[in-house]
Amino acid sequence: MNPIRTRALLLLFIAGLAPGFSPRPAVSGEAFFSADGKTVTMALTRGTSGLVRVDLATGATTSAPMPAELREEYIDSVARGAEGEALFLAKEAVWVWTPETDGKVRRVCPTAPVTGATDLFVVTTPGTPLTDALFVSGTTTDDATGMPVFHGRLPGGEAFSPIFCRRVSGASGGAYTADGRFFFISEGDLREGGILPEEDPEIHRLGVLVGARVAPSEC
């Protein structure tokens, strides 16, 4: 299932369910369903910072053991990885939580040179040139337009590289479906398209964004 990009739709009462969190009600930030639809993983906001996974059948919760440097940090975005792991943005970096294995939280990489990184998403479709690549929306200090665009990082890559927007001025809110379709927001419209990997090694970008308008993002 697709990641849900929504705020204030899921009200989670923590008391008695998630040890270590404040007993005050916490509103979810971004969230995503597991591939089988049995759990939802969400960032917590409004007075309570953290990451929690909820079993939808039983209501049981598992809280991410946040390192000390993240306990007061706002989680900007979350996304499901190919193996079900939870990837998230916090403190100008991408982090991963692996509740299926050792349950630890680890830093993956900085988001530099991207500033104000948001809208984290991952290509989970197997067998593509971009499988397991991380993507964020944001700007860089040398970007004259100031419009957020996608930046991507291949597995093992050194840093995020820009995605060239051929016919639009910016792009955000990217999301892949389980069957590999790609949707994003640009210039107030919902678009469907894809990211074509860059073939010229001399050009410093990860790929080119293509797409067509599907519907206006606001009705």
Backbone as JSON Lines, residues from 0, in Angstrom:
{"i":0,"aa":"M","n":[0.85,-1.19,0.0],"ca":[0.0,0.0,0.0],"c":[0.88,1.24,0.0]}
{"i":1,"aa":"N","n":[0.3,2.34,-0.43],"ca":[1.07,3.57,-0.53],"c":[1.33,4.18,0.83]}
{"i":2,"aa":"P","n":[2.42,4.96,0.97],"ca":[2.57,5.76,2.19],"c":[1.41,6.75,2.29]}
{"i":3,"aa":"I","n":[0.93,7.03,3.51],"ca":[-0.09,8.05,3.69],"c":[0.63,9.34,4.01]}
{"i":4,"aa":"R","n":[0.34,10.39,3.29],"ca":[0.92,11.68,3.63],"c":[-0.22,12.52,4.2]}
{"i":5,"aa":"T","n":[-0.37,12.43,5.48],"ca":[-1.5,13.11,6.12],"c":[-1.08,13.55,7.5]}
{"i":6,"aa":"R","n":[-1.73,14.59,7.99],"ca":[-1.47,15.09,9.32],"c":[-2.79,15.24,10.07]}
{"i":7,"aa":"A","n":[-2.74,14.95,11.34],"ca":[-3.88,15.15,12.24],"c":[-5.1,14.32,11.88]}
{"i":8,"aa":"L","n":[-4.91,13.16,11.25],"ca":[-6.03,12.29,10.94],"c":[-6.13,11.12,11.91]}
{"i":9,"aa":"L","n":[-5.02,10.76,12.53],"ca":[-5.04,9.63,13.45],"c":[-4.71,10.12,14.84]}
{"i":10,"aa":"L","n":[-5.64,10.02,15.76],"ca":[-5.43,10.46,17.16],"c":[-5.06,9.25,17.99]}
{"i":11,"aa":"L","n":[-3.83,9.26,18.5],"ca":[-3.34,8.11,19.25],"c":[-3.17,8.49,20.71]}
{"i":12,"aa":"F","n":[-3.89,7.79,21.61],"ca":[-3.72,8.01,23.04],"c":[-2.65,7.05,23.55]}
{"i":13,"aa":"I","n":[-1.59,7.61,24.1],"ca":[-0.41,6.84,24.42],"c":[-0.49,6.15,25.78]}
{"i":14,"aa":"A","n":[-1.2,6.73,26.72],"ca":[-1.16,6.24,28.11],"c":[-1.49,4.75,28.17]}
{"i":15,"aa":"G","n":[-0.6,3.98,28.8],"ca":[-0.82,2.56,28.99],"c":[-0.52,1.71,27.78]}
{"i":16,"aa":"L","n":[-0.16,2.33,26.66],"ca":[0.08,1.56,25.43],"c":[1.53,1.6,25.0]}
{"i":17,"aa":"A","n":[2.16,2.74,25.11],"ca":[3.53,2.89,24.61],"c":[4.42,3.44,25.71]}
{"i":18,"aa":"P","n":[5.05,2.57,26.5],"ca":[5.93,3.02,27.58],"c":[7.03,3.92,27.06]}
{"i":19,"aa":"G","n":[7.29,4.96,27.82],"ca":[8.36,5.87,27.43],"c":[7.85,7.14,26.79]}
{"i":20,"aa":"F","n":[6.59,7.15,26.34],"ca":[6.02,8.34,25.78],"c":[5.21,9.07,26.84]}
{"i":21,"aa":"S","n":[4.94,10.36,26.55],"ca":[4.12,11.15,27.45],"c":[2.69,10.61,27.5]}
{"i":22,"aa":"P","n":[2.01,10.69,28.65],"ca":[0.63,10.23,28.71],"c":[-0.35,11.17,28.04]}
{"i":23,"aa":"R","n":[0.12,12.34,27.55],"ca":[-0.78,13.25,26.86],"c":[-1.13,12.69,25.48]}
{"i":24,"aa":"P","n":[-2.32,13.03,24.96],"ca":[-2.66,12.6,23.6],"c":[-1.65,13.14,22.61]}
{"i":25,"aa":"A","n":[-1.32,12.34,21.58],"ca":[-0.38,12.77,20.55],"c":[-1.03,12.6,19.2]}
{"i":26,"aa":"V","n":[-0.91,13.6,18.36],"ca":[-1.47,13.53,17.02],"c":[-0.42,13.02,16.06]}
{"i":27,"aa":"S","n":[-0.83,12.13,15.15],"ca":[0.15,11.57,14.21],"c":[0.54,12.58,13.16]}
{"i":28,"aa":"G","n":[1.78,12.47,12.7],"ca":[2.23,13.2,11.53],"c":[2.1,12.28,10.34]}
{"i":29,"aa":"E","n":[3.15,12.17,9.55],"ca":[3.1,11.26,8.41],"c":[3.09,9.81,8.89]}
{"i":30,"aa":"A","n":[2.55,8.95,8.04],"ca":[2.41,7.54,8.42],"c":[2.43,6.67,7.18]}
{"i":31,"aa":"F","n":[2.65,5.37,7.38],"ca":[2.54,4.44,6.26],"c":[2.06,3.08,6.77]}
{"i":32,"aa":"F","n":[1.37,2.35,5.88],"ca":[0.95,0.99,6.17],"c":[2.05,0.01,5.79]}
{"i":33,"aa":"S","n":[2.08,-1.12,6.47],"ca":[2.96,-2.22,6.06],"c":[2.45,-2.78,4.74]}
{"i":34,"aa":"A","n":[3.28,-3.56,4.05],"ca":[2.9,-4.1,2.76],"c":[1.66,-4.99,2.85]}
{"i":35,"aa":"D","n":[1.5,-5.68,3.99],"ca":[0.33,-6.55,4.15],"c":[-0.87,-5.84,4.77]}
{"i":36,"aa":"G","n":[-0.71,-4.56,5.09],"ca":[-1.81,-3.79,5.64],"c":[-2.14,-4.07,7.08]}
{"i":37,"aa":"K","n":[-1.29,-4.82,7.78],"ca":[-1.61,-5.23,9.15],"c":[-1.13,-4.23,10.2]}
{"i":38,"aa":"T","n":[-0.18,-3.38,9.85],"ca":[0.32,-2.4,10.81],"c":[0.4,-1.03,10.15]}
{"i":39,"aa":"V","n":[0.43,-0.01,10.98],"ca":[0.68,1.35,10.5],"c":[1.78,1.94,11.38]}
{"i":40,"aa":"T","n":[2.74,2.59,10.75],"ca":[3.84,3.23,11.45],"c":[3.68,4.73,11.29]}
{"i":41,"aa":"M","n":[3.75,5.45,12.39],"ca":[3.49,6.89,12.33],"c":[4.45,7.69,13.2]}
{"i":42,"aa":"A","n":[4.7,8.91,12.73],"ca":[5.44,9.88,13.54],"c":[4.45,10.57,14.47]}
{"i":43,"aa":"L","n":[4.9,10.93,15.66],"ca":[4.05,11.6,16.64],"c":[4.44,13.06,16.74]}
{"i":44,"aa":"T","n":[3.44,13.92,16.87],"ca":[3.68,15.36,16.91],"c":[2.86,15.98,18.03]}
{"i":45,"aa":"R","n":[2.92,17.29,18.1],"ca":[2.15,18.08,19.05],"c":[2.42,17.67,20.49]}
{"i":46,"aa":"G","n":[3.6,17.99,20.95],"ca":[3.94,17.77,22.35],"c":[4.59,16.44,22.65]}
{"i":47,"aa":"T","n":[4.5,15.49,21.72],"ca":[5.12,14.19,21.92],"c":[5.9,13.82,20.66]}
{"i":48,"aa":"S","n":[7.21,13.64,20.8],"ca":[8.03,13.31,19.64],"c":[8.38,11.83,19.67]}
{"i":49,"aa":"G","n":[8.36,11.19,18.52],"ca":[8.72,9.78,18.47],"c":[8.15,9.09,17.25]}
{"i":50,"aa":"L","n":[8.33,7.79,17.22],"ca":[7.86,6.96,16.13],"c":[7.25,5.71,16.75]}
{"i":51,"aa":"V","n":[6.06,5.31,16.28],"ca":[5.37,4.18,16.86],"c":[4.74,3.34,15.77]}
{"i":52,"aa":"R","n":[4.72,2.02,15.96],"ca":[4.07,1.09,15.04],"c":[2.89,0.46,15.76]}
{"i":53,"aa":"V","n":[1.73,0.45,15.1],"ca":[0.48,-0.04,15.7],"c":[-0.01,-1.26,14.93]}
{"i":54,"aa":"D","n":[-0.3,-2.34,15.65],"ca":[-0.93,-3.52,15.06],"c":[-2.42,-3.23,14.98]}
{"i":55,"aa":"L","n":[-2.96,-3.19,13.77],"ca":[-4.34,-2.76,13.59],"c":[-5.35,-3.79,14.1]}
{"i":56,"aa":"A","n":[-4.97,-5.04,14.2],"ca":[-5.89,-6.07,14.69],"c":[-6.01,-6.05,16.21]}
{"i":57,"aa":"T","n":[-4.89,-5.83,16.89],"ca":[-4.88,-5.92,18.36],"c":[-4.76,-4.58,19.06]}
{"i":58,"aa":"G","n":[-4.29,-3.56,18.34],"ca":[-4.04,-2.27,18.97],"c":[-2.72,-2.2,19.69]}
{"i":59,"aa":"A","n":[-1.94,-3.29,19.68],"ca":[-0.63,-3.28,20.34],"c":[0.31,-2.31,19.64]}
{"i":60,"aa":"T","n":[1.13,-1.61,20.42],"ca":[2.06,-0.63,19.87],"c":[3.5,-1.0,20.19]}
{"i":61,"aa":"T","n":[4.38,-0.63,19.27],"ca":[5.82,-0.76,19.48],"c":[6.43,0.6,19.25]}
{"i":62,"aa":"S","n":[7.18,1.1,20.22],"ca":[7.78,2.42,20.13],"c":[9.25,2.32,19.71]}
{"i":63,"aa":"A","n":[9.66,3.19,18.83],"ca":[11.06,3.22,18.41],"c":[11.93,3.73,19.55]}
{"i":64,"aa":"P","n":[13.05,3.05,19.84],"ca":[13.95,3.5,20.91],"c":[14.85,4.63,20.4]}
{"i":65,"aa":"M","n":[14.34,5.85,20.46],"ca":[15.06,6.99,19.91],"c":[16.36,7.27,20.66]}
{"i":66,"aa":"P","n":[17.47,7.49,19.93],"ca":[18.69,7.91,20.61],"c":[18.51,9.28,21.25]}
{"i":67,"aa":"A","n":[19.36,9.59,22.2],"ca":[19.2,10.83,22.97],"c":[19.14,12.06,22.08]}
{"i":68,"aa":"E","n":[19.9,12.09,20.99],"ca":[19.94,13.28,20.14],"c":[18.64,13.51,19.37]}
{"i":69,"aa":"L","n":[17.75,12.53,19.35],"ca":[16.5,12.67,18.61],"c":[15.27,12.8,19.49]}
{"i":70,"aa":"R","n":[15.42,12.7,20.78],"ca":[14.25,12.64,21.65],"c":[13.44,13.93,21.69]}
{"i":71,"aa":"E","n":[14.05,15.04,21.34],"ca":[13.32,16.3,21.29],"c":[13.2,16.81,19.86]}
{"i":72,"aa":"E","n":[13.54,15.97,18.9],"ca":[13.54,16.41,17.5],"c":[12.22,16.08,16.82]}
{"i":73,"aa":"Y","n":[11.78,16.98,15.95],"ca":[10.58,16.75,15.16],"c":[10.91,15.81,14.0]}
{"i":74,"aa":"I","n":[10.08,14.82,13.78],"ca":[10.25,13.89,12.65],"c":[9.52,14.47,11.45]}
{"i":75,"aa":"D","n":[10.27,14.86,10.44],"ca":[9.71,15.59,9.31],"c":[8.94,14.71,8.34]}
{"i":76,"aa":"S","n":[9.33,13.45,8.21],"ca":[8.7,12.6,7.21],"c":[9.05,11.15,7.5]}
{"i":77,"aa":"V","n":[8.18,10.21,7.1],"ca":[8.45,8.78,7.26],"c":[8.12,8.06,5.96]}
{"i":78,"aa":"A","n":[8.77,6.92,5.74],"ca":[8.54,6.13,4.53],"c":[8.88,4.67,4.79]}
{"i":79,"aa":"R","n":[8.2,3.78,4.09],"ca":[8.46,2.35,4.23],"c":[9.54,1.91,3.27]}
{"i":80,"aa":"G","n":[10.56,1.18,3.77],"ca":[11.6,0.63,2.93],"c":[11.19,-0.7,2.32]}
{"i":81,"aa":"A","n":[12.03,-1.23,1.46],"ca":[11.7,-2.45,0.73],"c":[11.53,-3.65,1.64]}
{"i":82,"aa":"E","n":[12.2,-3.67,2.79],"ca":[12.1,-4.79,3.73],"c":[11.15,-4.5,4.88]}
{"i":83,"aa":"G","n":[10.35,-3.46,4.76],"ca":[9.4,-3.11,5.81],"c":[9.97,-2.19,6.87]}
{"i":84,"aa":"E","n":[11.23,-1.81,6.75],"ca":[11.84,-0.93,7.73],"c":[11.23,0.47,7.63]}
{"i":85,"aa":"A","n":[11.32,1.22,8.73],"ca":[10.81,2.58,8.77],"c":[11.96,3.56,8.6]}
{"i":86,"aa":"L","n":[11.91,4.33,7.53],"ca":[12.9,5.38,7.29],"c":[12.25,6.71,7.63]}
{"i":87,"aa":"F","n":[13.01,7.63,8.2],"ca":[12.43,8.91,8.57],"c":[13.47,10.02,8.52]}
{"i":88,"aa":"L","n":[12.97,11.25,8.43],"ca":[13.81,12.45,8.4],"c":[13.79,13.13,9.76]}
{"i":89,"aa":"A","n":[14.97,13.45,10.27],"ca":[15.08,14.2,11.52],"c":[16.49,14.74,11.62]}
{"i":90,"aa":"K","n":[16.63,15.94,12.11],"ca":[17.93,16.54,12.38],"c":[18.83,16.51,11.14]}
{"i":91,"aa":"E","n":[18.27,16.91,9.99],"ca":[19.01,17.02,8.73],"c":[19.68,15.72,8.32]}
{"i":92,"aa":"A","n":[18.97,14.61,8.55],"ca":[19.52,13.3,8.17],"c":[18.38,12.31,7.95]}
{"i":93,"aa":"V","n":[18.71,11.22,7.27],"ca":[17.8,10.09,7.13],"c":[18.19,9.05,8.17]}
{"i":94,"aa":"W","n":[17.17,8.52,8.86],"ca":[17.37,7.5,9.88],"c":[16.54,6.27,9.54]}
{"i":95,"aa":"V","n":[16.89,5.13,10.11],"ca":[16.12,3.93,9.87],"c":[15.83,3.22,11.2]}
{"i":96,"aa":"W","n":[14.61,2.72,11.31],"ca":[14.2,1.91,12.45],"c":[13.82,0.53,11.91]}
{"i":97,"aa":"T","n":[14.38,-0.52,12.51],"ca":[14.16,-1.89,12.03],"c":[13.49,-2.74,13.11]}
{"i":98,"aa":"P","n":[12.19,-2.55,13.35],"ca":[11.52,-3.31,14.41],"c":[11.42,-4.8,14.12]}
{"i":99,"aa":"E","n":[11.55,-5.21,12.85],"ca":[11.45,-6.63,12.51],"c":[12.69,-7.41,12.88]}
{"i":100,"aa":"T","n":[13.82,-6.72,13.05],"ca":[15.09,-7.41,13.35],"c":[15.57,-7.06,14.76]}
{"i":101,"aa":"D","n":[16.51,-6.12,14.86],"ca":[17.05,-5.81,16.19],"c":[16.32,-4.68,16.89]}
{"i":102,"aa":"G","n":[15.39,-4.01,16.19],"ca":[14.6,-2.96,16.82],"c":[15.33,-1.65,17.05]}
{"i":103,"aa":"K","n":[16.52,-1.48,16.49],"ca":[17.32,-0.29,16.77],"c":[17.04,0.82,15.76]}
{"i":104,"aa":"V","n":[17.41,2.04,16.14],"ca":[17.34,3.21,15.27],"c":[18.76,3.61,14.91]}
{"i":105,"aa":"R","n":[19.02,3.77,13.61],"ca":[20.37,4.11,13.14],"c":[20.32,5.27,12.16]}
{"i":106,"aa":"R","n":[21.37,6.05,12.13],"ca":[21.51,7.13,11.15],"c":[22.0,6.54,9.83]}
{"i":107,"aa":"V","n":[21.31,6.85,8.73],"ca":[21.69,6.33,7.42],"c":[22.63,7.27,6.7]}
{"i":108,"aa":"C","n":[22.25,8.54,6.59],"ca":[23.06,9.51,5.86],"c":[22.53,10.91,6.1]}
{"i":109,"aa":"P","n":[23.36,11.94,5.9],"ca":[22.85,13.31,5.98],"c":[22.03,13.65,4.75]}
{"i":110,"aa":"T","n":[21.16,14.65,4.86],"ca":[20.4,15.09,3.7],"c":[21.13,16.14,2.88]}
{"i":111,"aa":"A","n":[22.29,16.61,3.34],"ca":[23.09,17.57,2.58],"c":[23.4,17.02,1.19]}
{"i":112,"aa":"P","n":[23.43,17.89,0.18],"ca":[23.35,19.36,0.23],"c":[21.94,19.93,0.25]}
{"i":113,"aa":"V","n":[20.93,19.09,0.46],"ca":[19.54,19.55,0.48],"c":[19.27,20.26,1.8]}
{"i":114,"aa":"T","n":[18.6,21.4,1.72],"ca":[18.18,22.11,2.93],"c":[16.66,22.04,3.02]}
{"i":115,"aa":"G","n":[16.16,21.93,4.25],"ca":[14.72,21.85,4.44],"c":[14.11,20.61,3.82]}
{"i":116,"aa":"A","n":[14.81,19.48,3.9],"ca":[14.33,18.26,3.26],"c":[13.0,17.8,3.86]}
{"i":117,"aa":"T","n":[12.06,17.42,2.99],"ca":[10.76,16.9,3.39],"c":[10.37,15.76,2.44]}
{"i":118,"aa":"D","n":[9.2,15.19,2.67],"ca":[8.59,14.25,1.73],"c":[9.51,13.09,1.34]}
{"i":119,"aa":"L","n":[10.03,12.41,2.33],"ca":[10.88,11.25,2.07],"c":[10.09,10.13,1.41]}
{"i":120,"aa":"F","n":[10.66,9.52,0.36],"ca":[10.05,8.31,-0.21],"c":[11.15,7.4,-0.74]}
{"i":121,"aa":"V","n":[10.81,6.14,-0.91],"ca":[11.77,5.11,-1.29],"c":[11.2,4.32,-2.46]}
{"i":122,"aa":"V","n":[12.05,3.95,-3.41],"ca":[11.62,3.1,-4.51],"c":[11.73,1.65,-4.03]}
{"i":123,"aa":"T","n":[10.59,1.01,-3.83],"ca":[10.59,-0.36,-3.33],"c":[10.31,-1.38,-4.43]}
{"i":124,"aa":"T","n":[10.0,-0.92,-5.65],"ca":[9.76,-1.84,-6.76],"c":[11.06,-2.58,-7.08]}
{"i":125,"aa":"P","n":[11.07,-3.91,-7.06],"ca":[12.32,-4.64,-7.3],"c":[12.76,-4.59,-8.77]}
{"i":126,"aa":"G","n":[14.07,-4.71,-8.97],"ca":[14.62,-4.88,-10.3],"c":[14.7,-3.64,-11.16]}
{"i":127,"aa":"T","n":[14.67,-2.45,-10.57],"ca":[14.79,-1.22,-11.35],"c":[16.13,-0.55,-11.03]}
{"i":128,"aa":"P","n":[16.6,0.37,-11.89],"ca":[17.86,1.08,-11.6],"c":[17.8,1.93,-10.33]}
{"i":129,"aa":"L","n":[16.58,2.24,-9.87],"ca":[16.42,3.1,-8.7],"c":[15.91,2.35,-7.47]}
{"i":130,"aa":"T","n":[15.86,1.03,-7.53],"ca":[15.38,0.25,-6.39],"c":[16.2,0.56,-5.13]}
{"i":131,"aa":"D","n":[15.51,0.82,-4.03],"ca":[16.1,1.16,-2.72],"c":[16.71,2.55,-2.67]}
{"i":132,"aa":"A","n":[16.55,3.34,-3.73],"ca":[17.04,4.73,-3.69],"c":[16.17,5.55,-2.75]}
{"i":133,"aa":"L","n":[16.78,6.5,-2.06],"ca":[16.08,7.42,-1.18],"c":[15.84,8.73,-1.91]}
{"i":134,"aa":"F","n":[14.66,9.33,-1.71],"ca":[14.35,10.61,-2.33],"c":[13.74,11.55,-1.31]}
{"i":135,"aa":"V","n":[14.08,12.84,-1.44],"ca":[13.48,13.89,-0.62],"c":[13.15,15.07,-1.53]}
{"i":136,"aa":"S","n":[12.33,15.98,-1.01],"ca":[12.07,17.25,-1.68],"c":[12.77,18.34,-0.89]}
{"i":137,"aa":"G","n":[13.32,19.31,-1.62],"ca":[13.99,20.41,-0.94],"c":[14.77,21.27,-1.9]}
{"i":138,"aa":"T","n":[15.51,22.21,-1.36],"ca":[16.33,23.12,-2.16],"c":[17.79,22.98,-1.73]}
{"i":139,"aa":"T","n":[18.67,23.63,-2.49],"ca":[20.08,23.7,-2.12],"c":[20.49,25.17,-2.05]}
{"i":140,"aa":"T","n":[21.6,25.44,-1.41],"ca":[22.02,26.82,-1.21],"c":[22.35,27.53,-2.52]}
{"i":141,"aa":"D","n":[22.73,26.78,-3.56],"ca":[23.06,27.41,-4.84],"c":[21.9,27.38,-5.84]}
{"i":142,"aa":"D","n":[20.7,27.05,-5.36],"ca":[19.52,27.01,-6.21],"c":[18.92,28.39,-6.31]}
{"i":143,"aa":"A","n":[18.96,28.97,-7.51],"ca":[18.5,30.34,-7.7],"c":[16.98,30.47,-7.64]}
{"i":144,"aa":"T","n":[16.25,29.4,-7.95],"ca":[14.79,29.49,-8.01],"c":[14.14,29.42,-6.63]}
{"i":145,"aa":"G","n":[14.76,28.7,-5.71],"ca":[14.18,28.53,-4.39],"c":[13.0,27.59,-4.36]}
{"i":146,"aa":"M","n":[12.71,26.91,-5.47],"ca":[11.6,25.97,-5.54],"c":[12.08,24.58,-5.14]}
{"i":147,"aa":"P","n":[11.32,23.87,-4.29],"ca":[11.74,22.52,-3.91],"c":[11.65,21.56,-5.1]}
{"i":148,"aa":"V","n":[12.66,20.74,-5.25],"ca":[12.67,19.69,-6.28],"c":[13.12,18.4,-5.62]}
{"i":149,"aa":"F","n":[12.96,17.29,-6.34],"ca":[13.41,16.02,-5.81],"c":[14.93,15.91,-5.86]}
{"i":150,"aa":"H","n":[15.47,15.26,-4.83],"ca":[16.88,14.88,-4.8],"c":[16.93,13.42,-4.39]}
{"i":151,"aa":"G","n":[17.82,12.66,-5.01],"ca":[17.87,11.23,-4.73],"c":[19.26,10.75,-4.37]}
{"i":152,"aa":"R","n":[19.3,9.63,-3.67],"ca":[20.56,9.01,-3.28],"c":[20.45,7.5,-3.49]}
{"i":153,"aa":"L","n":[21.33,6.95,-4.33],"ca":[21.34,5.52,-4.58],"c":[21.93,4.79,-3.37]}
{"i":154,"aa":"P","n":[21.59,3.51,-3.18],"ca":[22.19,2.76,-2.07],"c":[23.71,2.82,-2.11]}
{"i":155,"aa":"G","n":[24.32,3.22,-0.99],"ca":[25.77,3.35,-0.94],"c":[26.3,4.64,-1.5]}
{"i":156,"aa":"G","n":[25.42,5.52,-2.01],"ca":[25.87,6.79,-2.59],"c":[26.43,7.73,-1.54]}
{"i":157,"aa":"E","n":[27.21,8.69,-2.0],"ca":[27.86,9.62,-1.07],"c":[26.94,10.74,-0.61]}
{"i":158,"aa":"A","n":[26.07,11.21,-1.51],"ca":[25.22,12.34,-1.17],"c":[23.99,12.36,-2.07]}
{"i":159,"aa":"F","n":[23.03,13.2,-1.7],"ca":[21.84,13.37,-2.54],"c":[22.19,14.21,-3.76]}
{"i":160,"aa":"S","n":[21.64,13.82,-4.91],"ca":[21.85,14.53,-6.16],"c":[20.5,14.98,-6.7]}
{"i":161,"aa":"P","n":[20.45,16.1,-7.43],"ca":[19.17,16.63,-7.89],"c":[18.55,15.8,-9.0]}
{"i":162,"aa":"I","n":[17.23,15.9,-9.09],"ca":[16.45,15.35,-10.19],"c":[16.0,16.53,-11.05]}
{"i":163,"aa":"F","n":[16.37,16.51,-12.31],"ca":[16.05,17.63,-13.2],"c":[14.57,17.63,-13.55]}
{"i":164,"aa":"C","n":[13.92,18.79,-13.32],"ca":[12.51,18.96,-13.68],"c":[12.45,19.59,-15.07]}
{"i":165,"aa":"R","n":[12.06,18.81,-16.03],"ca":[12.16,19.26,-17.42],"c":[11.13,20.34,-17.76]}
{"i":166,"aa":"R","n":[9.88,20.16,-17.35],"ca":[8.83,21.08,-17.78],"c":[8.08,21.75,-16.64]}
{"i":167,"aa":"V","n":[8.52,21.55,-15.42],"ca":[7.87,22.19,-14.28],"c":[8.94,22.85,-13.41]}
{"i":168,"aa":"S","n":[8.5,23.8,-12.58],"ca":[9.47,24.56,-11.79],"c":[9.84,23.89,-10.48]}
{"i":169,"aa":"G","n":[9.06,22.91,-10.03],"ca":[9.36,22.25,-8.77],"c":[8.54,20.99,-8.63]}
{"i":170,"aa":"A","n":[8.86,20.2,-7.6],"ca":[8.15,18.94,-7.37],"c":[8.26,18.55,-5.91]}
{"i":171,"aa":"S","n":[7.2,17.95,-5.39],"ca":[7.19,17.51,-3.99],"c":[6.16,16.39,-3.85]}
{"i":172,"aa":"G","n":[6.08,15.8,-2.64],"ca":[5.05,14.82,-2.34],"c":[5.11,13.57,-3.18]}
{"i":173,"aa":"G","n":[6.31,13.09,-3.51],"ca":[6.42,11.9,-4.34],"c":[6.0,10.64,-3.62]}
{"i":174,"aa":"A","n":[5.37,9.7,-4.35],"ca":[4.95,8.42,-3.77],"c":[4.84,7.38,-4.87]}
{"i":175,"aa":"Y","n":[5.42,6.2,-4.62],"ca":[5.31,5.06,-5.53],"c":[4.22,4.12,-5.03]}
{"i":176,"aa":"T","n":[3.49,3.52,-5.96],"ca":[2.52,2.5,-5.61],"c":[3.22,1.14,-5.61]}
{"i":177,"aa":"A","n":[2.52,0.13,-5.12],"ca":[3.11,-1.2,-5.05],"c":[3.47,-1.75,-6.42]}
{"i":178,"aa":"D","n":[2.73,-1.34,-7.46],"ca":[3.03,-1.83,-8.81],"c":[3.93,-0.89,-9.6]}
{"i":179,"aa":"G","n":[4.56,0.08,-8.92],"ca":[5.58,0.9,-9.55],"c":[5.11,2.2,-10.16]}
{"i":180,"aa":"R","n":[3.83,2.54,-10.05],"ca":[3.37,3.84,-10.55],"c":[3.86,4.94,-9.63]}
{"i":181,"aa":"F","n":[4.13,6.11,-10.2],"ca":[4.71,7.21,-9.43],"c":[3.84,8.46,-9.56]}
{"i":182,"aa":"F","n":[3.5,9.04,-8.4],"ca":[2.7,10.25,-8.37],"c":[3.46,11.33,-7.6]}
{"i":183,"aa":"F","n":[3.21,12.6,-7.99],"ca":[3.85,13.7,-7.29],"c":[3.04,14.97,-7.5]}
{"i":184,"aa":"I","n":[3.37,16.0,-6.72],"ca":[2.71,17.29,-6.79],"c":[3.64,18.3,-7.45]}
{"i":185,"aa":"S","n":[3.11,19.07,-8.39],"ca":[3.89,20.12,-9.02],"c":[2.96,21.23,-9.49]}
{"i":186,"aa":"E","n":[3.31,22.47,-9.14],"ca":[2.55,23.64,-9.55],"c":[1.06,23.51,-9.22]}
{"i":187,"aa":"G","n":[0.78,22.94,-8.07],"ca":[-0.59,22.83,-7.59],"c":[-1.38,21.69,-8.18]}
{"i":188,"aa":"D","n":[-0.74,20.84,-8.98],"ca":[-1.44,19.74,-9.63],"c":[-0.87,18.39,-9.21]}
{"i":189,"aa":"L","n":[-1.73,17.38,-9.19],"ca":[-1.29,16.0,-9.02],"c":[-0.86,15.47,-10.38]}
{"i":190,"aa":"R","n":[0.33,14.88,-10.45],"ca":[0.86,14.36,-11.7],"c":[1.29,12.91,-11.54]}
{"i":191,"aa":"E","n":[1.25,12.17,-12.63],"ca":[1.77,10.81,-12.66],"c":[2.9,10.76,-13.68]}
{"i":192,"aa":"G","n":[3.98,10.07,-13.33],"ca":[5.11,10.01,-14.24],"c":[6.17,9.05,-13.75]}
{"i":193,"aa":"G","n":[7.41,9.5,-13.79],"ca":[8.51,8.66,-13.37],"c":[9.8,9.45,-13.3]}
{"i":194,"aa":"I","n":[10.83,8.79,-12.81],"ca":[12.17,9.37,-12.75],"c":[13.07,8.53,-13.64]}
{"i":195,"aa":"L","n":[13.58,9.14,-14.71],"ca":[14.45,8.45,-15.64],"c":[15.89,8.59,-15.17]}
{"i":196,"aa":"P","n":[16.61,7.5,-14.91],"ca":[18.0,7.61,-14.44],"c":[18.87,8.36,-15.45]}
{"i":197,"aa":"E","n":[19.78,9.17,-14.94],"ca":[20.71,9.91,-15.8],"c":[21.72,8.94,-16.41]}
{"i":198,"aa":"E","n":[21.92,9.03,-17.72],"ca":[22.82,8.11,-18.42],"c":[24.21,8.69,-18.62]}
{"i":199,"aa":"D","n":[24.34,10.03,-18.52],"ca":[25.64,10.67,-18.74],"c":[26.35,10.84,-17.4]}
{"i":200,"aa":"P","n":[27.45,10.13,-17.16],"ca":[28.15,10.24,-15.86],"c":[28.78,11.6,-15.62]}
{"i":201,"aa":"E","n":[28.91,12.41,-16.67],"ca":[29.5,13.74,-16.52],"c":[28.5,14.76,-15.99]}
{"i":202,"aa":"I","n":[27.22,14.43,-16.01],"ca":[26.19,15.35,-15.53],"c":[25.87,15.02,-14.08]}
{"i":203,"aa":"H","n":[25.97,16.04,-13.23],"ca":[25.79,15.83,-11.79],"c":[24.3,15.88,-11.44]}
{"i":204,"aa":"R","n":[23.59,14.84,-11.77],"ca":[22.21,14.68,-11.34],"c":[21.86,13.2,-11.41]}
{"i":205,"aa":"L","n":[20.88,12.82,-10.61],"ca":[20.52,11.4,-10.55],"c":[19.58,10.99,-11.67]}
{"i":206,"aa":"G","n":[18.79,11.93,-12.15],"ca":[17.85,11.58,-13.2],"c":[17.01,12.76,-13.63]}
{"i":207,"aa":"V","n":[16.0,12.45,-14.44],"ca":[15.1,13.45,-15.0],"c":[13.67,13.09,-14.64]}
{"i":208,"aa":"L","n":[12.91,14.07,-14.15],"ca":[11.51,13.86,-13.79],"c":[10.63,14.07,-15.0]}
{"i":209,"aa":"V","n":[9.77,13.1,-15.27],"ca":[8.78,13.23,-16.34],"c":[7.41,12.95,-15.76]}
{"i":210,"aa":"G","n":[6.38,13.51,-16.38],"ca":[5.04,13.26,-15.86],"c":[3.99,14.05,-16.6]}
{"i":211,"aa":"A","n":[2.75,13.69,-16.34],"ca":[1.6,14.36,-16.93],"c":[0.59,14.69,-15.85]}
{"i":212,"aa":"R","n":[-0.13,15.78,-16.03],"ca":[-1.12,16.23,-15.05],"c":[-2.26,15.24,-14.96]}
{"i":213,"aa":"V","n":[-2.62,14.84,-13.75],"ca":[-3.73,13.93,-13.51],"c":[-4.95,14.71,-13.02]}
{"i":214,"aa":"A","n":[-4.73,15.59,-12.05],"ca":[-5.83,16.35,-11.47],"c":[-5.26,17.5,-10.67]}
{"i":215,"aa":"P","n":[-6.06,18.58,-10.47],"ca":[-5.61,19.64,-9.57],"c":[-5.53,19.12,-8.16]}
{"i":216,"aa":"S","n":[-4.53,19.58,-7.4],"ca":[-4.36,19.09,-6.03],"c":[-5.38,19.68,-5.08]}
{"i":217,"aa":"E","n":[-6.03,20.77,-5.46],"ca":[-7.05,21.38,-4.63],"c":[-8.32,21.53,-5.43]}
{"i":218,"aa":"C","n":[-9.43,21.13,-4.85],"ca":[-10.72,21.21,-5.54],"c":[-11.57,22.3,-4.93]}
